[in-house]
Amino acid sequence: MERYPDIEIYLADADIEAMQRWLAGHFDEHPTLVKRGKAQWQARARHADNEVPILLVTHAADGFASLWFDSPHTPWPRDVDCARDAARALGCEVRCSLGGWQPGDEPDRFWRVRADGEEGAIDWPDSGQ
Protein backbone atom coordinates (compact mmCIF):
# COMPACT_ATOMS: atom_id res chain seq x y z
CA MET A 1 0.00 0.00 0.00
CA GLU A 2 1.24 3.45 -0.92
CA ARG A 3 2.35 5.61 2.01
CA TYR A 4 1.73 9.36 1.69
CA PRO A 5 4.53 11.85 2.52
CA ASP A 6 2.24 13.58 5.03
CA ILE A 7 -1.33 13.29 6.31
CA GLU A 8 -3.92 16.07 6.59
CA ILE A 9 -7.49 15.67 7.74
CA TYR A 10 -10.26 18.17 8.51
CA LEU A 11 -12.39 17.61 11.61
CA ALA A 12 -15.85 19.08 12.22
CA ASP A 13 -15.22 19.03 15.97
CA ALA A 14 -11.81 19.98 17.35
CA ASP A 15 -12.13 18.91 20.98
CA ILE A 16 -8.49 19.26 22.05
CA GLU A 17 -8.67 16.86 25.00
CA ALA A 18 -10.45 14.14 23.00
CA MET A 19 -7.94 14.59 20.19
CA GLN A 20 -5.02 14.23 22.60
CA ARG A 21 -6.47 10.97 23.98
CA TRP A 22 -6.91 9.70 20.41
CA LEU A 23 -3.35 10.68 19.46
CA ALA A 24 -1.95 9.08 22.63
CA GLY A 25 -3.33 5.73 21.51
CA HIS A 26 -1.36 5.83 18.26
CA PHE A 27 2.08 7.21 19.07
CA ASP A 28 5.02 5.84 21.05
CA GLU A 29 5.30 9.03 23.08
CA HIS A 30 2.03 10.70 23.98
CA PRO A 31 2.00 14.02 22.13
CA THR A 32 0.73 17.08 23.96
CA LEU A 33 -0.92 19.74 21.82
CA VAL A 34 0.46 23.11 22.94
CA LYS A 35 -1.21 26.39 21.94
CA ARG A 36 1.12 28.33 19.63
CA GLY A 37 -1.12 31.13 18.41
CA LYS A 38 -4.68 32.32 18.14
CA ALA A 39 -5.90 29.15 16.42
CA GLN A 40 -2.81 26.93 16.26
CA TRP A 41 -1.69 24.01 18.35
CA GLN A 42 1.50 22.01 17.86
CA ALA A 43 2.93 18.75 19.13
CA ARG A 44 5.78 16.38 18.41
CA ALA A 45 5.18 12.67 18.47
CA ARG A 46 7.22 9.55 17.80
CA HIS A 47 6.13 6.59 15.71
CA ALA A 48 8.37 3.67 14.75
CA ASP A 49 11.46 5.59 15.98
CA ASN A 50 10.65 8.61 13.82
CA GLU A 51 9.62 12.09 14.89
CA VAL A 52 6.22 13.28 13.63
CA PRO A 53 5.50 17.02 13.81
CA ILE A 54 1.78 17.71 14.31
CA LEU A 55 -0.07 20.96 13.60
CA LEU A 56 -3.70 21.62 14.47
CA VAL A 57 -5.37 24.75 13.11
CA THR A 58 -8.83 25.30 14.52
CA HIS A 59 -11.33 27.09 12.27
CA ALA A 60 -9.19 26.33 9.22
CA ALA A 61 -12.01 25.91 6.68
CA ASP A 62 -15.77 26.44 6.97
CA GLY A 63 -15.98 25.37 10.62
CA PHE A 64 -13.50 22.53 10.26
CA ALA A 65 -10.13 22.20 11.96
CA SER A 66 -7.08 21.03 10.02
CA LEU A 67 -4.89 18.35 11.59
CA TRP A 68 -1.60 17.88 9.75
CA PHE A 69 1.06 15.24 10.38
CA ASP A 70 4.21 16.46 8.61
CA SER A 71 5.85 13.07 8.12
CA PRO A 72 5.44 9.84 6.17
CA HIS A 73 6.02 7.97 9.45
CA THR A 74 2.48 8.03 10.85
CA PRO A 75 0.34 5.15 12.05
CA TRP A 76 -1.77 5.60 8.89
CA PRO A 77 -0.46 5.12 5.35
CA ARG A 78 -3.00 7.49 3.71
CA ASP A 79 -5.21 10.43 4.63
CA VAL A 80 -8.37 8.34 4.27
CA ASP A 81 -7.09 5.76 6.77
CA CYS A 82 -6.49 8.50 9.32
CA ALA A 83 -9.88 10.10 8.55
CA ARG A 84 -11.72 6.82 9.12
CA ASP A 85 -9.94 6.21 12.39
CA ALA A 86 -10.54 9.78 13.61
CA ALA A 87 -14.24 9.77 12.68
CA ARG A 88 -14.79 6.50 14.50
CA ALA A 89 -12.77 7.45 17.60
CA LEU A 90 -13.82 11.10 17.91
CA GLY A 91 -17.42 10.69 16.78
CA CYS A 92 -17.32 13.55 14.30
CA GLU A 93 -17.32 14.14 10.56
CA VAL A 94 -13.85 14.10 9.02
CA ARG A 95 -12.77 15.14 5.53
CA CYS A 96 -9.58 14.57 3.58
CA SER A 97 -8.17 14.60 0.09
CA LEU A 98 -9.41 11.96 -2.34
CA GLY A 99 -5.87 10.67 -2.75
CA GLY A 100 -2.32 11.85 -3.20
CA TRP A 101 -2.72 15.34 -4.63
CA GLN A 102 -1.07 16.11 -7.97
CA PRO A 103 -0.97 19.41 -9.89
CA GLY A 104 -4.08 19.58 -12.07
CA ASP A 105 -6.27 17.66 -9.61
CA GLU A 106 -9.67 19.15 -8.80
CA PRO A 107 -9.05 21.19 -5.61
CA ASP A 108 -12.67 21.09 -4.40
CA ARG A 109 -13.13 17.28 -4.34
CA PHE A 110 -12.75 15.66 -0.92
CA TRP A 111 -13.56 12.41 0.83
CA ARG A 112 -16.04 12.67 3.71
CA VAL A 113 -16.28 10.15 6.54
CA ARG A 114 -19.18 10.56 8.94
CA ALA A 115 -19.16 9.35 12.53
CA ASP A 116 -21.70 6.64 11.63
CA GLY A 117 -19.25 5.20 9.07
CA GLU A 118 -20.99 6.53 5.95
CA GLU A 119 -18.43 7.87 3.50
CA GLY A 120 -18.05 9.14 -0.02
CA ALA A 121 -16.68 11.83 -2.32
CA ILE A 122 -18.05 15.37 -1.98
CA ASP A 123 -17.56 18.79 -3.51
CA TRP A 124 -16.21 21.15 -0.85
CA PRO A 125 -15.42 24.48 -2.46
CA ASP A 126 -13.30 26.92 -0.49
CA SER A 127 -15.58 29.70 0.73
CA GLY A 128 -12.61 31.83 1.69
CA GLN A 129 -13.60 31.87 5.36
N, C-alpha and C positions, 0 to 999 in steps of 0.2 A: 504494500500500500504506500502510495506517495505520502511523504511528510512535507508539510508546508514550512517555509522559512520563518514564519511567525503566525500567530493566531490572533484574530480580532473578532469579538462578538459584541452585540448590542443588546442590553438588558432593559426590559420595561420597568423593572423595579431594582433599584440599586441600594438595597439594604446592606450597609457596610458590614455589620456584624455577621449577618447570615452569609455574606460572600466570604468573609474571613474563615468561617467554619468550613465552608465548602472547599476553599483553597487549601486549608490545613489537611484535609483528607487526601489530597493529591500530590503534595510536595514533601520532600525529605525533611526540610526545615520549614516549620510553619511560618508563612509570610505574614507580616503585619502591615496592613495598609496604613500609611502615614500621610496626613493631609499636607500637601505641598503648594497649595494655592486655593483660589476661590472655589474651584470645582475639580481639583485634581488630587488624586491620591496615588502614592507610589509604594512599591514593595520590591524586595528581592527574594527570590525563592531558589531552591536547588532541586533539580530532578536529574536522576541518573548521573550524579557527579558533575552537573553543569549548572551554571548560574542562569536564572531566568528573570530578567527585569519585567516588572508588571506595572502598567499604568492604567488607572481608572479615571475616566473623565465623566463626571455626572452631567446630565443635561447636554449631552454631546449632539444629539439629533432628534428633534421632534419628541421630546420626553423620554428618550432612551439614553442610557449610559453606555459608554464605550469601554470595554475591557480588553486591553491589548497585552499580549505576551510576546515580548521582543526576542524570540529565540525559537529555533527549530526543536529544542530539547524540552518539549512540554509533554504532559501525560497524554495528550491527544494529537494524533497525526494531522488532522485537518480541522478547519473552523467548524464544520458541521458536527463533528464528533464532540467538540467542546460545547457547542450550542445545545445539543441534545442532553448532554450531561447536566449542564447548568439549568436548563428548563425543568428537568426532572427534579433536581436537588433543591432548586430555589423556588420552584412553583410559580414561575413567571414566564412571559413570552420572551423569546430570545431570537435575534436575527443575526445573520452572517452572510458573507459573500456566497455566491452559488458554487464557487470553486476557486482555484488559483487564478487570481486576476491577471490579465494580460492587456497591454495597450490595445484599444479597439473594442474591448468588451463593453457591454451595456452597463453604465454605471448605476442605473436605478433598479436593477434586478437583484433581489436578495432571496435568501432562504429563511423561512419563518418556522420556528418550532414553538408550539404552544405548550403550556404546562400540562395539558391533558394528553400530550403525545402527538396531536395532529400536526402535520407539517406539509410544507409545499412552497413553491416559488411564488414570489409576490413582486409587484412593482412598488418601489418605495422611493419616490422622487425626493430630492433634497429641497426642503422648503426654505432653506436659508436661515432657519431659526436654531 
